[in-house]
């Protein structure tokens, strides 16, 4: 589990990403977490994808937060791209591998 606390509009907000994040994302939004990440990595940026990912991590940390629209409305300012940038290590943690890159470490054939 990865956690981070950010100050947004003067409020401390805790965010959590864990192994259930992709499953919870599908259940909450009906969207495939990995497909959305792939689009983001390709540069096909969607503001709504960012909002969904950020909200889900806040909801994972605090199950009592209200629905997304109501939660976002509780902030006078919500700098989504700044927040997303700070949370991107948590967002992308579920798609990284701990295995070494075999191609990179392979000796050339003779």
Backbone torsions as a table, in degrees:
resi	resn	phi	psi	omega
1	UNK	NA	137.4	176.7
2	UNK	-116.7	139.5	-178.6
3	UNK	-131.9	153.3	174.5
4	UNK	-155.4	142.1	176.4
5	UNK	-115.2	127.8	178.1
6	UNK	-120.0	152.1	171.6
7	UNK	-98.3	118.2	-179.9
8	UNK	-123.8	120.0	179.5
9	UNK	53.1	39.6	178.2
10	UNK	80.0	1.7	-179.1
11	UNK	-109.8	137.3	174.0
12	UNK	-79.5	123.1	-179.4
13	UNK	-125.7	126.4	179.0
14	UNK	-94.3	139.5	179.0
15	UNK	-126.3	140.3	179.9
16	UNK	-134.4	135.9	170.8
17	UNK	-124.8	137.6	178.7
18	UNK	-149.1	-171.8	-176.9
19	UNK	-62.0	-22.2	-179.4
20	UNK	-86.8	-5.1	-175.5
21	UNK	-53.1	-50.8	-179.5
22	UNK	-60.9	-36.8	-179.6
23	UNK	-70.7	-43.7	178.7
24	UNK	-64.4	-35.8	179.0
25	UNK	-61.8	-46.1	178.6
26	UNK	-63.8	-43.6	-178.9
27	UNK	-65.3	-38.9	-176.4
28	UNK	-77.3	-41.0	-171.0
29	UNK	-118.5	-8.5	-178.3
30	UNK	68.3	23.8	-179.1
31	UNK	-122.7	148.4	178.3
32	UNK	-81.7	117.9	-178.3
33	UNK	-56.2	-46.0	-176.0
34	UNK	-69.7	-36.7	176.1
35	UNK	-63.1	-41.5	179.2
36	UNK	-65.1	-41.3	177.8
37	UNK	-63.9	-40.2	178.4
38	UNK	-60.4	-42.8	178.2
39	UNK	-63.9	-40.1	178.6
40	UNK	-64.0	-44.2	179.1
41	UNK	-62.4	-32.6	178.3
42	UNK	-74.9	-8.6	-178.7
43	UNK	94.2	4.4	176.6
44	UNK	-86.0	77.2	-172.2
45	UNK	-78.3	131.9	177.2
46	UNK	-123.9	119.4	178.3
47	UNK	-57.0	-38.7	-179.7
48	UNK	-65.0	-36.1	176.6
49	UNK	-60.5	-43.4	178.9
50	UNK	-60.7	-49.2	-179.7
51	UNK	-58.4	-43.9	-179.1
52	UNK	-62.6	-45.1	-178.1
53	UNK	-65.8	-43.8	179.4
54	UNK	-63.7	-46.5	180.0
55	UNK	-60.4	-45.5	-177.3
56	UNK	-60.8	-39.7	179.2
57	UNK	-68.8	-34.6	175.1
58	UNK	-67.6	-41.6	-179.8
59	UNK	-66.8	-33.8	177.0
60	UNK	-66.1	-37.0	179.6
61	UNK	-75.3	-32.6	-176.1
62	UNK	-140.4	97.8	-175.7
63	UNK	-66.4	-10.7	-177.9
64	UNK	-91.5	0.2	179.3
65	UNK	-70.0	150.4	-176.8
66	UNK	-73.3	177.7	176.1
67	UNK	-54.6	157.0	-170.5
68	UNK	-51.9	-50.1	-176.7
69	UNK	-61.4	-42.5	179.2
70	UNK	-67.2	-41.8	179.0
71	UNK	-62.0	-47.2	179.3
72	UNK	-63.2	-35.9	179.9
73	UNK	-68.5	-16.5	179.2
74	UNK	-75.1	-9.0	177.3
75	UNK	-104.4	134.3	173.2
76	UNK	-71.0	-37.9	177.8
77	UNK	-130.5	135.6	177.4
78	UNK	-138.5	88.0	-176.7
79	UNK	-73.1	82.6	-169.7
80	UNK	-55.3	-41.1	-177.4
81	UNK	-71.3	-33.7	174.5
82	UNK	-67.3	-44.1	179.6
83	UNK	-63.5	-46.5	-179.4
84	UNK	-59.4	-43.4	-179.5
85	UNK	-59.5	-41.2	-180.0
86	UNK	-72.4	-26.7	-178.2
87	UNK	-96.7	-5.5	-175.2
88	UNK	-57.1	-34.6	175.7
89	UNK	-60.7	-36.1	177.5
90	UNK	-70.8	-41.5	-177.1
91	UNK	-63.1	-43.0	-175.5
92	UNK	-89.8	-3.9	-178.7
93	UNK	-60.0	-30.5	-176.9
94	UNK	-77.5	-5.9	180.0
95	UNK	-114.9	1.1	179.5
96	UNK	-87.0	154.6	179.2
97	UNK	-114.8	151.9	175.4
98	UNK	-95.8	-4.3	-178.8
99	UNK	-78.2	141.3	176.2
100	UNK	-68.3	149.9	178.4
101	UNK	-72.5	111.1	-176.8
102	UNK	-64.4	-38.6	179.9
103	UNK	-64.0	-39.7	-177.5
104	UNK	-67.2	-36.7	-175.4
105	UNK	-95.4	0.3	-177.8
106	UNK	-75.8	136.4	176.3
107	UNK	-76.9	144.3	179.9
108	UNK	-65.6	145.7	177.2
109	UNK	-76.1	148.5	178.8
110	UNK	-112.5	NA	NA
